[in-house]
Amino acid sequence: MIKAYRKYLSQLKTRYKKANKPQRIIILDEFTKTAGYDRSHAGKLLRSKYLHATKITHKPHRIYSKEDAETLKQVCELLGWICSKRMKPSLKLAVDELMKAG
């Protein structure tokens, strides 16, 4: 069904681009009745102004070594588990304090 819809849409796009104003109105009315879209959305689809959703790619999560994880846990406990935005300025001081403590 999706392939048939896309084929139908691509055929209408070519007709829509070649058509003059009165013919475009007829094509737009036909497409709104067939697909069930609002006129504004259908017009954007026919004019190719609509950006289709793309797949979102996520960065892989960081994997810490046991030493790094333990140090990070100690720093977080020292700073009271504050958020990273607030932690960043005081991170150097916290690491220095941990190094002094051993």
C-alpha positions in Angstrom: 0.0 0.0 0.0 2.8 2.4 0.8 4.5 1.7 -2.5 1.3 2.3 -4.4 0.8 5.6 -2.4 4.3 6.8 -3.2 3.8 5.9 -6.9 0.5 7.8 -6.9 2.1 10.8 -5.2 5.1 10.9 -7.6 2.7 10.8 -10.6 0.7 13.7 -9.0 3.8 15.7 -8.4 4.8 15.6 -12.0 1.3 16.5 -13.1 1.2 19.3 -10.5 4.5 20.8 -11.6 3.4 21.0 -15.2 -0.1 22.3 -14.5 -1.3 25.9 -14.5 -3.2 27.4 -11.5 -6.7 26.1 -12.3 -5.4 22.6 -13.0 -3.4 22.7 -9.8 -6.5 23.4 -7.8 -8.2 20.4 -9.3 -5.2 18.2 -8.7 -5.0 19.4 -5.1 -8.7 18.8 -4.5 -8.3 15.3 -6.0 -5.4 14.5 -3.7 -7.1 15.8 -0.6 -10.1 13.6 -1.3 -8.1 10.6 -2.1 -5.4 10.8 0.7 -7.5 12.6 3.3 -4.9 15.3 4.0 -5.6 18.9 4.7 -5.0 21.2 1.7 -1.9 22.9 3.2 -0.2 19.5 4.0 -1.2 18.1 0.6 0.1 21.2 -1.2 3.5 20.9 0.6 3.7 17.2 -0.4 2.9 18.0 -4.0 5.4 20.9 -4.1 8.1 18.7 -2.5 8.5 21.3 0.3 7.7 18.7 3.0 10.7 17.2 4.8 10.2 13.5 5.5 11.3 12.2 8.8 14.8 10.7 8.8 16.1 8.1 11.1 17.7 9.5 14.2 21.2 8.2 14.9 22.4 8.2 18.4 26.0 8.2 19.5 27.1 5.1 21.4 27.2 5.3 25.1 30.5 5.7 26.8 31.9 2.7 28.5 34.1 3.5 31.4 36.8 1.3 32.9 36.4 0.2 36.5 38.9 2.8 37.6 37.2 5.6 35.7 33.7 4.5 37.0 34.9 4.4 40.6 36.6 7.8 40.4 33.5 9.3 38.8 31.3 7.8 41.5 33.6 9.3 44.2 33.5 12.7 42.5 29.7 12.6 42.3 29.4 11.7 45.9 31.8 14.4 46.9 29.7 17.0 45.0 26.4 15.7 46.2 25.3 14.1 42.8 24.7 17.5 41.2 23.9 17.7 37.5 26.8 17.7 35.0 26.3 21.4 34.0 26.9 22.4 37.6 29.5 19.8 38.1 31.8 20.9 35.3 33.2 24.1 36.9 34.0 22.3 40.2 35.2 19.1 38.7 38.9 20.1 38.8 38.7 21.0 42.4 37.0 17.8 43.3 39.6 15.7 41.5 42.4 17.6 43.3 40.7 16.9 46.6 40.4 13.2 45.8 44.1 13.1 44.8 45.1 14.7 48.1 42.9 12.3 50.1 44.4 9.3 48.3 
